[in-house]
């Protein structure tokens, strides 16, 4: 589900993308945790989701685990969340 990508978002380098579209709680947060474990400290994971609970779940998880939500973008039912590994 993930792939290594080389793109930027307003000068934020995206190191990996998780496509969690079509997955519902608790799967997006479980996949986010798995993906962030594969990254090095300071790298950024882009999470794409359409589960309305994903935003709150990922923000709470990031605070508990020392990771940082850099940005949350919403367009219609789609979420794009950028998380920096702490």
Kinemage of the C-alpha trace (Angstrom):
@kinemage 1
@onewidth
@group {chain A} dominant
@subgroup {mainchain}
@vectorlist {calphas} color= white
{ca unk a 1} P 0.000 0.000 0.000
{ca unk a 2} L 2.891 2.346 0.465
{ca unk a 3} L 5.447 3.560 -1.965
{ca unk a 4} L 8.542 5.665 -1.781
{ca unk a 5} L 7.949 9.001 -3.432
{ca unk a 6} L 10.010 12.051 -4.144
{ca unk a 7} L 7.691 15.014 -4.115
{ca unk a 8} L 7.224 18.109 -2.057
{ca unk a 9} L 4.293 19.893 -0.488
{ca unk a 10} L 5.080 23.541 0.158
{ca unk a 11} L 8.721 22.666 0.922
{ca unk a 12} L 7.785 19.603 3.013
{ca unk a 13} L 9.525 16.589 1.526
{ca unk a 14} L 7.269 13.533 1.457
{ca unk a 15} L 9.278 10.377 2.108
{ca unk a 16} L 6.478 7.812 1.896
{ca unk a 17} L 2.771 7.723 1.053
{ca unk a 18} L 0.128 5.543 2.682
{ca unk a 19} L -3.040 5.101 0.635
{ca unk a 20} L -5.709 4.283 3.220
{ca unk a 21} L -8.634 5.260 1.004
{ca unk a 22} L -11.525 2.873 1.466
{ca unk a 23} L -10.209 1.653 4.834
{ca unk a 24} L -12.097 2.379 8.017
{ca unk a 25} L -11.330 2.573 11.715
{ca unk a 26} L -9.123 1.197 13.071
{ca unk a 27} L -7.242 0.212 9.896
{ca unk a 28} L -5.918 3.678 8.857
{ca unk a 29} L -4.284 4.280 12.244
{ca unk a 30} L -2.862 0.751 12.362
{ca unk a 31} L -1.375 1.168 8.873
{ca unk a 32} L -0.043 4.628 9.801
{ca unk a 33} L 1.760 3.137 12.792
{ca unk a 34} L 3.257 0.364 10.626
{ca unk a 35} L 4.443 2.823 7.992
{ca unk a 36} L 5.957 5.338 10.434
{ca unk a 37} L 8.021 2.519 11.976
{ca unk a 38} L 9.701 2.067 8.587
{ca unk a 39} L 10.825 5.696 8.448
{ca unk a 40} L 13.825 7.379 10.038
{ca unk a 41} L 13.426 10.171 12.581
{ca unk a 42} L 12.451 13.399 10.812
{ca unk a 43} L 11.041 11.740 7.710
{ca unk a 44} L 7.486 12.538 6.618
{ca unk a 45} L 4.606 10.153 5.928
{ca unk a 46} L 1.707 11.314 3.770
{ca unk a 47} L -1.552 9.583 4.706
{ca unk a 48} L -4.449 9.658 2.251
{ca unk a 49} L -7.771 8.611 3.782
{ca unk a 50} L -11.503 8.982 3.472
{ca unk a 51} L -12.419 7.700 6.942
{ca unk a 52} L -13.802 10.693 8.866
{ca unk a 53} L -12.301 9.312 12.101
{ca unk a 54} L -8.773 9.176 10.651
{ca unk a 55} L -7.947 12.830 11.352
{ca unk a 56} L -8.705 12.692 15.076
{ca unk a 57} L -7.248 9.184 15.443
{ca unk a 58} L -3.944 10.138 13.816
{ca unk a 59} L -3.654 13.432 15.713
{ca unk a 60} L -4.204 11.690 19.079
{ca unk a 61} L -1.840 8.860 18.158
{ca unk a 62} L 0.869 11.324 17.063
{ca unk a 63} L 0.703 13.202 20.384
{ca unk a 64} L 0.940 9.958 22.383
{ca unk a 65} L 3.852 8.595 20.369
{ca unk a 66} L 6.032 11.689 19.932
{ca unk a 67} L 5.292 12.130 16.239
{ca unk a 68} L 4.106 15.411 14.740
{ca unk a 69} L 1.149 16.144 12.472
{ca unk a 70} L 2.485 18.817 10.137
{ca unk a 71} L -0.620 19.413 8.078
{ca unk a 72} L -4.181 18.223 7.597
{ca unk a 73} L -5.856 18.998 4.290
{ca unk a 74} L -9.501 18.235 3.588
{ca unk a 75} L -11.162 18.208 0.204
{ca unk a 76} L -14.703 16.876 0.115
{ca unk a 77} L -14.523 13.501 1.900
{ca unk a 78} L -10.770 13.118 1.327
{ca unk a 79} L -8.088 13.718 3.949
{ca unk a 80} L -4.394 14.276 3.397
{ca unk a 81} L -2.373 14.175 6.598
{ca unk a 82} L 1.376 14.777 6.812
{ca unk a 83} L 3.100 13.191 9.806
{ca unk a 84} L 6.767 13.695 10.754
{ca unk a 85} L 8.382 10.849 12.642
{ca unk a 86} L 9.611 12.009 16.032
